[in-house]
Amino acid sequence: MKINIFKNSNKNLLKILLVYLLSNLYFSVFAGPQKIFIKSCYDGDTCTSISGEKIRLACIDTPEIRGKRAEPEKALYVRDYLNNLISGKEIKIRRITYDRYGRTVAELYKDKKNLQKHLVDLGLAKVYKKYAYQCKWSKNYLIK
C-alpha cells in the first residue's frame, strides 16, 4: 500500500490558501470599520494596537527613520505628530489586506477623518502610487 504524503499536503496547502483568501475578502469587503486602541506609532506609516496588531497605514509613504533613504528629522516629526494624534486613543480601522511582513494594511480614522488623507493634506506623507488603488480618496491626489 502506497501512501502519498504530497497529495495530502497539497490539499492542506490549498485549504490554508483558501482560508487566507476568504479572510482577506472578509476584511476588505464585508467588515466595516472597527474600533481599536493604538498603543504607539513606530514611524509615520506604521503603528501598533494595544492588542499587538502591527498596522501599515495604507496608500501613503512617509519619510524613513533609518536606511538608505532616511530623513530622520522629518520622519521623527511625522511620527511624533501621529503619536500625539492617536496614541492611547480609540480610533476606527478599515482593514484591507496584509503586507509581506505580516502587518495589517489598513486605513485609520479619528473623528470620521481619514488619517492617511490628513497626513497627505498636511504635506507629511505622499500617496504611495503603487498601492493607491487600495484607498478611494487617493486617486484624487495622483498626477496623471
Order of alpha helices (4+ residues) and beta strands (2+ residues): alpha-beta-beta-beta-beta-alpha-beta-beta-beta-alpha-beta
